[in-house]
């Protein structure tokens, strides 16, 4: 009787092992296949300004001197022009 139980248990373990191995083989084969190109149904996003942003306005000239971000220009000389960054 004990031998029969042991045999049944061993058969069940073999079947489970085969199922697991087959599953792993199928997963490996699927992972090797090249991926299919995706057909996107959505359109490309358009660029727009969100409604909460402020639209750019022209700055009013001020009477006070403000520092400039541009470098100061050298006085005009008779030297040929050079490339400036």
C-alpha positions, 0 to 999 in steps of 0.5 A, spaced: 500 500 500 505 504 501 508 503 495 502 505 491 501 512 494 509 513 493 508 511 486 502 516 485 505 522 489 511 521 484 507 521 478 503 527 480 510 530 481 513 528 474 506 531 471 507 538 475 514 538 473 513 537 466 507 542 466 512 547 469 518 546 464 513 546 458 511 553 461 518 556 461 519 553 454 513 557 451 515 563 455 522 563 452 519 562 445 515 568 446 520 572 448 524 571 442 519 573 437 520 580 434 515 585 437 509 587 432 509 594 430 504 598 434 498 601 430 497 607 434 490 610 434 491 616 437 493 622 433 500 626 435 499 631 440 498 638 438 502 644 441 498 649 445 498 654 450 494 651 456 488 656 458 492 658 465 498 661 462 499 668 461 500 670 454 506 674 452 505 682 452 510 687 450 513 690 456 512 698 456 519 702 456 521 704 463 525 711 464 530 708 469 536 704 466 536 697 467 542 692 466 542 689 460 544 682 459 548 683 452 555 685 453 557 692 452 560 694 445 567 696 444 567 703 440 568 703 433 575 702 430 578 701 423 579 694 425 576 688 421 570 685 424 571 679 428 566 674 430 562 675 436 559 669 440 
